[in-house]
Amino acid sequence: MKLRLLSLISALSILLPVAVSRSVAQTQQRDNRPRTASISGRVTIAGKAAVNAKVTVIESDSGEANPIAMAQGGASRDVYNTITDANGRYRVFNLPDGKYEVRALLGSCVREKPAPNESLVESVSLDEGESRENVDFSLVRGGVITGRVTDAEGRPLIARIVSLQIVDEQGRKQETRSSPNIGSFEMFQTDDRGVYRIYALRAGRYLISAGGESDMGLMGLVAGAAGNYPRTWHPDTADENQAKVIEVAGGGEITGVDIRLGVAKKSYEAVGRVVDDETGKPIARAGVVCIKTKGDDAGFGGFGGNSKTDEQGNFRLNGLTPGQYQVVLANFDSFLMGGGGYYSDGARFEIQGADVAGVEIRARSGATISGVAVIEDADPSAKSSLSQIMIMAHSTSLSQNEGDAGAIAIGMMPTMSRIGSDGAFNVKGVRPGKVTFQTFSVTDRSLMIVRIERGGADVGDGIVVTGREEVSGVRIVFGKGSGVIRGQVRVVGGALPENWRMSVMTSNEKDAGQVSFSGPNGYAEVDDKGRFVIEGLLPGEYKLMLVAQPKINPNSPDLPAENMPAPITQKVVVTKGQETQVTMTLDLSKKGQEEK
């Protein structure tokens, strides 16, 4: 299996925002909106009123569907809580106009009737003074599968991931770790007794397994906690075709679905050190990351772990299985805060049934790029937003191993620096090559780079560095987007199926290199009235792409691409401080390819 580079970069993109503040300021416009709208409905379980059930109404941001924004807490705004009365009814008053998510917090339940949207969440768009009624939840108790995961000696295995496969009437299988319940992913992991308990299951047929690549999640990726057990299906087989199908009735609980993983695969370790390429002296507290590039479990599950060097520059990587590896210099702590001044091409080694010693990473002193960031045509209060922005300097030069997956992974790791409160930045350890800049901000996504200067000249296409020189006087000019695209979607060629959703993405070639999830290169959900709004746009021409697809349903196979409505694209010009109206037409009779 080839290294799945995009998976690695996606994981890194989730880690990077950790250094960014999670606060999201509310605008004066929101504070002054009239609070004249309301949402009401009824919650039932098996047709009977759900009494004292908790319901939350959350005002949602246009970027809420973005996982990184959600992870940073910047996706939701005001939260309103209520409970149902004796008839199962609820009502939330004094709401301003906007988009909302209504959530029934009944973690053991599923929807009474199967639907593309299995989550216990309903999206609602409110106008000023509108009273939205009948936002109902008709639920039934979900089923449960529980059991124990042990090793060959019957000892409990703790914090092991259990995989659930749905088996449909045609015998097709689909693996899922999803659930209609918010925050329930931990139920797929064993506790200190080796016990797991997967709940809120719709009546149906399931397979349960553990071990193998299924034992790797994001936290396993970061910590390097590889499974090292072969994948095993209940009751005790390595052959998926021999797995026992678990029949779950509505509201029923199936116990004793145990898995004995048996003997762990033999694992090995690699030891080495990081040294200064010029002096040969060890580099202490440097981080290394090990990526499996070739072998049975190469790819996302082949992330071999990470380590930090000791005072003598030594590192140790455990739990490695046979295969080829690339070890990379990437200390996450200093990496996030500007790097330690070094870069490296990494090192390669291979596990062939024995431990490996003598792996050496030779680190070189990189260039330093410094300067100041400013906001063009902004009031003084906007300057505070600069300190929440990370600058990423990325060199297009890879190494002598250009084209290899491991080398590309190294080359795609940018050097980062936070902008100071005075606008100053200092990026250290930049590798030689043509250096371009990207930015990342969760707190103010309307700030985008409009140009980069040095000595009065435009260097937006990149700055060439050849060694460890100091490049100063770089000026990064941000613009604060004030343009708005307000759109209306018309659906023709049929009716949009129930529980489908539409979303609009924007792109702007000028700003395509920047990392942002609203404004330029942004995203907006289309509400239930066919409307969408994208704010914080810089002036320029944008390409809008409208996509319609089913809401996430963990119990259904993916819809074939040829049955999906064709995405619609449309160009629109945005003017500073102005609102641009646009109408997009989605033709449901056209399938499978983008409309030009």
N, C-alpha and C positions, 0 to 999 in steps of 0.2 A: 504494500500500500504506500502510495506517495505521501509525503508530508503535506498535510492540509494547512497550508500557510495562512489562508484567510481565517481559519478557525483560531490559529495562534494570535493573529493580529486582532481579531475580535475580542479574544480574552484580554489581551493587553489593553485594548481600548476601554474595557470595563474597569481595569485597575487604575488607569491613568487619572481619571477624575477624582480619585480619593483625595488628592492634594488640593482640590478646589472647594471653596466654601459652599455649604449646602443651603445657605439662606437665599430666599427669593423674595425680592421686595415687591410689595403691592403698590400699584399706581394710584395716584389721586383720583383718576377717573373711576376706578373700580370702587373706591371708598364712597364716592358721591352718587352711585347709581341708585335709583329708586328701588326699594325692596317691596315689590307688590305682587310677585308671582308665588306660586305654590305647586307642590307635587303631592299627590295622594294615591293610595291604592290599597290592595288587600293581599295578605299572605295566608296561604292555606297549606296544610300538610295532609295529604290523602283526602282532600276535600273538606277537611275540618279547619276551623279558624286556628291559626297559630297565635296564641295569646302571649303577650309580653316578649314577642320576638324583636330583636334589635334590628333596626334599619338605619343605614347611614346614607346621606346624600352629600356627594363630594363635588364641588365645582372643579371642573377639569380644565387643564391648560391644553392648547392646541397641540403641544408636543407630547402629550401623555402616552401615546402609543410607542414612543421611543424608549427602549429598555434602559439606555444609559441615563436619560433624564429621569426615568422612574427610580433608578437605583440611587440617584443623588437627592431624591426628595423634592426635586424641583418641578414635578409634573402636576401636583395637585395644589388647590388653593384652600378655600374655606370648607370645613366639614360640619355637617348638621346631623345630630343623632336624635333618634326617636324610638319609641317602642310601640308595638301594636296593642290595640284595645281588646276588649272581650270578644269582638267580632273579627279580630285579625286585621283591622283596618289601621292605617297610619296616615298622617298628614303633616307636611313640613311647610310652614308659612314663611313670609318675609324674605323671600329669595329675590335677588336681583336677576336681571336677564342674563343668560349665558348657557353654557353647556354643563351638564351634570351627569354623574354616574350614581345610580341608585343601587345599593347593595343590600341584599338580605343576608345577615350574618347567622346563617344556620349551617354550620360546617358539616353536619352529618347528612344533609339532604341533597337531592338532585331534582332537576325539573321533572314534573310529572310526565310530560311527553318529550321524547327525544327531539332535539332541535340542533341546528348548526351552532347556536350559541348555548352551550351547556353551562357557562358560568352563571353564577347567581348575581349577575350585574345587568342592569338595563340602562342604556344611554338615552338621555332626554335633553332636548334643546328648548329653552324657555324664552319667550318674548316678554317685554315689560307688561305686567298686569295679567299674564296668562296663568290660568289654573289648569294644570295637566292632571287629569284623573285617570283611574284604571291602570296605573303602572303596577300591575299585579305580579305575584309570584305564586304559581301553582306547583307545589313541591310534593315529593314523597321521600320517605326515609331511604337513604342509600345503603348498599350492601357493604360488607367488610370481609377482607381476607387477612388473616393473621397467622404468624408462624415464627419459627426460630431458625437462625442461620448459625451453623457450627462448623468446626474443622473436623479432621479425620478422627480426632480423639474425643469428639463430642463437646469440646470446649466452645463457649459462645464467642462469636466474632462480633466485635463492637464497631459501630460506625461503618458498617458495610452497606453499600447501595443495593437495593432490591429492584429488579426491573419487572415491569408489568406489561404483558402483551395481550391485546384484545384479539379474540378470534371471532370473525364474523360467520354468518351462516354458510358462506362458501368456503370456509376454512382458511381465509386469508388472515394474516397476522400483521398487527401494527403495534410497535413498541411505543409506550408513552410513560412519561413521568409527570404528566399534567394532571390537574384536578380542577373541578369547578370552584374550589374553595381557595380564598386568598391566603397565602402564607402557609400552605399545607405540604410543601415539598419535603419537610423533615420526616413525613410519615413513610417515605421510601428508604429510610435509613434505620439500621438496627440500634437498639439502646444498649445499656450496659449488661443486659441479660442475653443479648443477641436476638432480641424479639423485635419484630416489625409489625405494624398494624396499618394497612391501607384501607381507608374508609371512603365514604361518599361515592361508591361504585354503582353504576347503573346495572340492573339485572342483565346478565350476559355470561359469556364464556371467556376465561382468562388463562394465561400461562404465567407462572412465576419463576424467575431465575435470579442468580447472583453470580458474581465473579466475572473474570474476563474484562473486556472493555467496559462492560456495564458498571464496573466498580469505580469508574473514573467520573467525577463531576468537576465543576469549576474549582472547588476548594482543593480537590485532589490534584488538579493541574497546578495550582499555585504551590501546594505543599509538597508535591512530588510523591503523594501517597498511592503508588501503583498497587493494583490488586494482587498480582502474582498468583492468583488462584484461577484455574480454568473455569470457564463459564459452566454452570451446572443448573439444570432445570429440576423443579420438583417433579417426582419425589427424589430421584437420585440418578440423573443421567446427563451425560455430556452431549447427547444426541437430541436436538430440538424436536425431531420427529417422534421421539419416544416420550416426550413430556406429557404429563397428565393434565388434561383440561379441567379447570376448576369452574363448576357451574354455580353462579351466584344468583340467588333469588332476590327480588326487591325487598330491602330491609333485612335480609338475612345475613348471618355471620358464619363464615367458614373458618374453622380453627385447625390447627395442626398442619398447616401447609409449610412443612419444614424443608430446609435445604442443607444437605451436608456437603460442604465444598471439598472435603477430602484433603489431600496433601497439597500444600502450596508448591507452585513452581519454584525451582531453584533460582535464586536471585543472586546477583553479584554486586560488587561495588567498584567504583573508580575513584582513585585519589590522584591529586595533582596539586599544582600551585600556580599562582598568578605572579608574574614578575615584570618589572620595568624592562622593556625591550632594549633600552640604551644602556642602563647601568647593571642590569641583571639582579637588582635588589627586589626582595619580595614586596608585594603590595598587600597591606593588611585591610581587613574589613571590606574587601571587594566582593561583589555578588556575582555568582555564576549561575547560569540556567542551562539545563541539559535537555536537548531535543532529540528524540529518536527519529532518525531519517530513513532507516531501512530495517525491516524486520516484521514479524507477524503482527505486532501491535503498533506499528508506526502510525503517525498521524496525531490527531488531537489526544487520543489515549496514550500516545507514546511519549508524552512530555515526561522526561526522565527525572524531573525534580529540580530543586535549586539548593544552593548552599552559600555560605559566606566564609571568606577566608579568615584564618586566624592571624595572630601577630606575625607569623612567619610566612604568610601568604598561602598556606595550605588549605585545600578544600577536600571534602569527601562527599561522594554521591552514592546513596544506597538504593537497594531495591531494583536494580537494573536487570533486565532479561536479555538474552542473546540478540544481537543486532548492531547496527551502526548508529553512532551518536555524533552530534555536534554540540560542543559546550561553548557557551556564549558569555561574554563579559557584560553583565547587565544588573547592577546593584539597584534594586527597586527603590530603596530608601533614598540614596543620593541621586539616582536616575530621575526620580520624580522632582527633586529639588534642584536640578541643574547639573548632575553628573559629577564625577570625581576628577575630571580633567583628562581622563583616558578613553581610548577606544581600542578595539582589537578585532582581528579577523577570527578570533576564537581558535578552537582546536578540535581535531577529530580523533575518535578512537572507536574500537570495535570490541564488543563482548563476544567471546567464542568459548564459553564454558569455563571461564576462569575470571578472577578479579583482574583489574587493570590498574597499573601504577605508572607514575611518571608522566601523566598528562600535563602539558605545560601551555598556559595561555600567556602570550607575550603582549603586554599592553603598551601602547604608545601614547605619548602626550599629544593631545589634539589641539586644534586651534581654539582661540577664545574670540567670541564675537560679542561686542558690547555696544550699547547705545541707549536710546530713549524712545519711549512710545508716547504718542500724543493723540488726542481726539480732536478732529477737525470740526470747527464751527459748533462746539458744544459749550454748554454753560459750565461753570466751575464745579458744580456738584457732580458732574458726570465723571470727573477725574478719579473719583473713588472706585469706579468700576474697573479701572486698569489693574488694580492690585489683585483682582480675582481672575485674571487672565494668565494662562500658561502659554509661553512661546515655545514652539518645537522647531528646532533647526534640523533639517533632513538633507543629507548628502546623497547625490545620485550615484556617486562612485561606490562600488561594492568592494570587491577584492579580486585577487588573482583567480578566485573560484567563481567568477561571475557566471550566472546561469544556473548554478546549483541551488537547490531549495534551501539548504542550511545557510549558505552565504547570503541569499536574498533575505532570509529572516533577519540576519545580522544587519544588513544594509537598511532594512525598513525600520529599525529601532531608532527613533530620533533622540537627539539630545535636547533637554528641556530646561527651562528657567521660568520662574515666576517673575512677573513684572512687579517692581517695588512700588510703594505708595507715592514715590516721586516720579514714577514713570520709567525709572532706569531698569535695564536688564543686563545680564551677563551670562552668556551661554558658554560653558566650558566643555572641553573634550570633543570638539567637532571633528569628524573624520575628514580627510582631504577629499575634494571634489567640488562640484557645483552645489552650493548650499541654498536651499529655498526655505521659506518660513511658513508655518501654519500656526493657528491659534486655537485654543480651546477655552471656552467659558460656558458654565452652566447658569451663572447668576444673571448675566446680561447678554442675551443672545442676539441683541440688535447691533452690537459692536462688531464691525468687520474691517479687515485691512483694505484700504483704498489705494495705498501706494507705499513703497519702501524706497528710501533715498539714502545716498551716501555722498557727501560732498556736493550736494545739490543735484546729483545725477540719479535717474531712476534705475534701481537695481532689483526691481521686482522679478526679473527673470532668473535671478540667482547671483550669489557672490562666490567667486572661485577662491578656494583656499588650497594651498599646496603642502602645508606642514603644520607646525604648531605656532604659527604667527598670531599676533593679536590684531584683530580687525575691530577698529573702534569707529565711532561717529555714525553708526547706523541709526536711521530714524524711521520708525514704523508708524505710519499715520493711519489711524482708525477713523472710520466714519460711523456715526450713530444713525442707523436706519430709521427713517420716519415715514416711509411709504407703506401703503396698505393695499393688498389685493383682496377685494370682497367679491366672492363668487357665488353663482347659482348654478346648480346642476340640473339639467333636464334629462329624464330617462325616456327613451323611445324604443320601439321594437319589442315591447313587452313590459312587464312589471318587475321591478327588482325583487328577487325572492326574499321572503321573510328571514330575518336574522343575517342578512348580508350587510356589509359595510362598504362605504366608499371613502377613499382618501386621496388627497392631492399632494404631490411633491413638487418642489420648485428647484430649478438649477439655473445657475448663472455662470457662464464660462469664466468671466473675470474673477469670480470669487470661488471657483470650484475647488481650490486647494485647501479651503478652510474647513475646520471641524465645527459644525453648528447644527442644531436640531430645531431651529425656528428661524424665521427671517430667511436670508439667502440660503439656498440649498436646504430649505426647511420642509416642513410637513404639517398638514392639517387634516383633521377628520372632517368629513362632510356630515352635517347633522341630519336629524330625521326630517327636516324640512328642505333638504337639498342645498343647504348653505354652507359656506366655509369662509374663513378669514385667515389671512397670513399677514402678520404685522412686522414692523421693524425692518423693512426692506430699504436697501440703498437704491439710488436711482440706477436705472439700466433696463436692459431687455432680459426677460426671464422666460424659461420654458416650463410650462405647467404640464404635469402628467397626472391624469385621473385614472384610478384603478378601482375596480369593484371585485370583491371576493367574499367568501363566507367568513363569518366571525370564527375565531378559533374554536374548534371542537375536538377535544382530545380523543373522542370515541369514534371518529370517522376518518377513513383514509383520505389522503390528499385528493383534491379534485383534479382530474386530468387537465393539463394546460389547454388542450384543444377545446375544452368545454367552458373555459373562462371567457368572459367578454373581453374584447380587445381593448387594451389601454388607449386612452385618448390623450393626445398632446396638443398644446396650443401655446402660442407665444403672446406675451403681454409686455407692455412698456410701463415701467413704474417711474413716477415723478416724485421728487423730494417733497415730503410733507403732504402729499396728495393721496387720495383714495381712488384706486382704479377698479372699476366695475367690470366683471367678466362673466360670461355665460358659457358653460361647457355642456355639450350634448353627448350622452353615453348611449350608444346603440347596442342593445342587448342581442340583436340578431347577428352581429359581427363578432366572431370568436377567434381567439388564439393568437392574434398578432397585433402589434401596435399600429394605431391609426396615424398617418403622417399629416 
